[in-house]
Amino acid sequence: MGDIEVIHEEFSKISTEDLWRQLLVPTDNPITARRNRKELGIVIGLAILGGLLSKVPALFGFGDMDAHSQLYLRNASIFAFFPVAIYLIWKRSLPALRSLAVLSIFPASAMLVNAYPSYEPHHTGLLLSLHLPIVLLFVLLYFFGGPAIKREGQHLYATGWRNPNTRLNFVRFVGESFIYAILIGMGGMVLILLTAGTFDLIKIDAFPFITAWIAPLGFFGLFVVAAYLVLQKKNLIESIAPVLARIFTPLFLLVLISLIIAFLVTPNQAYENRNMLIWFDVILALVLALTLYSMSSKDFTSTNTSAKSQITFWDFLSFGLIISAVIVDAIALSGISMRLSAYGFSANRTAALGENLILLVNLLLLCVGYVRYFLQKQTFQEIVVMQMRFLSVYGIWATCVVVVFPLLFGFR
């Protein structure tokens, strides 16, 4: 084999990055390369489909997006997620008939949200637009994990989309897809501005064409492209989830502490300032999303270490974030209760009350889970199982807001 020193010298000439790529990223064989080209073609076609779906309202005389912004807002998640659903069906090779039955939720949702009227001040229409994406994410979860099949001697939660680990992987998938979508969107905006600027130099106004075709095709197509990129890179080198979780967990903890201090300094603002309550709810939703994302970044499957050795500084930081979120949620609930007693029930106030109560229950369950975990009375896996099953509560609530609230509050 030759002198070992010579071999070592030649080996050391290879750059570390190239070596890791060669070790971790397998070279495609001809069959895999053909499938990858086919997959890329399908993704491009589905991205175009997403953009074309956004032109469907124009066929019914609603082509002006500014004049009919409510209509486009209601249907935006349908345009964006329908191509992703088709891509996941193809990617997972799911059963055709069952997949078509679940996929029919998309046209059914479109018929429902467009059949509902909307009257001033359009609160139920806005709530519908905000909650429909949550409902459709559960449809995507089904296609991501596949059908849950109950086998003899096996619990129904052990397979398919019901499996807690599958749901956790889906959380990571959604989070990373969202990040990719933002990056692609920013790149697309730069490209659009450069294109418009180039045409402007030659005295051609390209903005009408860009806003009518290029922007919708790009925006509603980027979600399936983002999903494709996440699944392509999956397990190749490293997930970005741990890095992002460790960056944003301490930052959000500081934000929550600052909110608590602000409330202590000016307590009446939480009761009198409606915008402050909305801001509280937005931050709480982001904290929950970050908590889920942090869960997906933690390695809790190792059997070679004790439960105690798996507890890290980041677990205590996450626990501090959850405790702070409970305090902020309690402040928000007290403010909502005061406004309900003063002004009565409305669509917005009822939705805020329901969501804050659900969040509070969720956060308290997480607190109990973390305390038991620190005391070594349960594993982190049990916290994950609880949280992944609790996600169904959000799906049920979102469906209620989409279907029932417009009827309950007179489509106002």
Summary of the structure (lengths in Angstrom):
residues: 412
radius of gyration: 24.4
end to end distance: 80.8
largest distance: 87.5
contacts: 1202
relative contact order: 0.09
helix: 79%
strand: 0%
